[in-house]
Every structure is written in C-alpha cells, then in structure tokens.
C-alpha cells in the first residue's frame, strides 16, 4: 500500500479513511493520494477512482443524477459516478462520491491553443443542446443564474479592499478599474430583464481550462458541475470570453472570429458585460479574503493579472465603447 498526502504525518486520518474505503470499494486498494482538499485518487487492482467530497448528501445525489442524465440524453463527454453501496461514504463531515477516472493525454488542456479554445466552445454547444432539454426537470432543483447580484457583491468587496490594493498597484490604476466596473454594472443593472428574454439551459458555471480534460485517446471531456445553474448561454459565454481574452492578447478581432461569438458581439448587453473586469476583482477579493497577501507567489500572480496586458485591456474596453456608440 502506498499513500501520498500533501501534508504527511496524519497517520490517524489516513488509516481511518483507508479503513472506510476498504469496506466500501469492492476491489483491493493499492494506492491512495490527495489531489487537493476533499479530492483523492484511489488506485485499486481493477480500476482507478476519483473520490470527491460534498458538503451534503443532497449535493452528491444531484451530481450523480445530473451526470447520469447527461449521458442518457446523449452527452457522453463527461464522467460517471460509481455506485458501490446503498450507504454513502461519509468521512469527517463530508459525503464522498466515487467518480470515474479519466486517463489524461500527455498534453495538458490549456487556453493557449487556438484549437483547444475552438474545441472547448464546440463541446459547450453540445452540452447546451442537451441541457436545454433538461431545464424543465431541474428548474426546481438547481438555482437560477443571478449575474447582477454576483457583480454587485464583487464590486462592493473590491471597493472595501481599495486601500489594501493600493499598497501594491497604483491608485490611478485602481480608480480606473473601478470606473470600468461601475460603467459596466450601471448599464447591466438597468437591463435586469434582458437575460429573462433568452432561452435557458443548464449553465456549467465554471468554464475555466481545468474543467476541460483531454484523455489519452484525444477525446475532450467537460467535468466538475458543482456550480451548475439555470440560465441562458450568455452566462457561460461571458465567462469563457473573460477566461480566454488574456490568451489572445485582448484582441477583439480574434474574439469575433471564434465560432459562436459573432451573434453575441452584435449585442449591446453582451458588449457592456464584457467591460466588467471580473478577473481582477475576483482575484484581489479572493487573496484578501483568504488572508494570502503574505504568500509571495499568489500576490505576484494577482499583480500580474492586473498589470500584464493592462494597456491591451484598456484598448479592448475602448473598442467595446465604440461598438456600443458611447
């Protein structure tokens, strides 16, 4: 037996978890390692498993049912849950699900690749074509997508952190970032009903690159549905654009060439939503909230997100204003 945790030495924790898994998993466990908090890789004599913890039994059952429904409706590019026992795996106040392990390709999926960005968008469209049919089933189970509330909270938290942030980047830059956020939010706040006019799907909610996996056979998978909600495609497309813009140098022309974005970039609402500097606000709020300012690596990363390509971002925002006639 091999085990490998980030923080070795907690033998009591390890043996308790191992003892429980040996009772629940009908195969000999060969290796147990922690991937991140509440997520473990379990290697058995027959198969590998991702063991993932959820805060409640209800959340686990929603994930199990949802991924099963995706496959039943024809979306095969995701994982399935294993059901070993009628009784759940409960350990240290977490309820664990056993997820199919996907053997990874040698080349990690990133948004640096034009082909990866294109393929990810194609996979998302396949996902929406399926989840549009599941909305009626899940509309009383999943939360609704609330963009305005999220943006308002993020902006207010950033304002509250303003004096702290000014220790690391210039006051002028902080002021300009807030101006961008205000300009975008004030418009979106007057258009609250806009998204209600669109066709709903089940949004993924976190289309970061690490939620796409390429397997050894070059098949692309969409994973981790913890943040799913009911709302229009615009929610994920907006987030996807924010994720990839640094990879394409904040180029409007490149974004316009991407399949699926042509219709959104003709829409004033979407253009104004793109102006909100969500990544900067999110990362500064997170590092301050988690008391990580003393972590030199994390601090350097959030400063880089803010200052790197700042002038390209500014030109991109100016282009957005031109497109909406402001």
Buried (B, 14 or more C-beta within 10 A) or exposed (E): EEBEBEEEEEEEEBEEBBEBBEEBBEBEBEEBEBEEEBBBBBBBEEEBBBBBBBEEEEBBBBBBBBBEBBBEBEBEBBBBBBEBEEEBBEBEEBBBBBBBBBEEBEEEBEBEBBEBBBBBBEBBEBBBEBBBBBBEEBEEEBEEBBBBEEBBEBBEBBBEBBEEBBEBBEEEBBEBBBEBBEBBBEBBEEEEEBBEEEEBBBBBBBBEBEBBBBEEEEEBBBBBBBEBBBBBBBBBBBBBBBBBBBBBEBBBEBBEEBEBBEEBBEEBBBBBBBBBBBBBBBBBBEBBEEEBBEEEEBBEEBBEBBBEBBEBBEBBBEBBEEBBEE
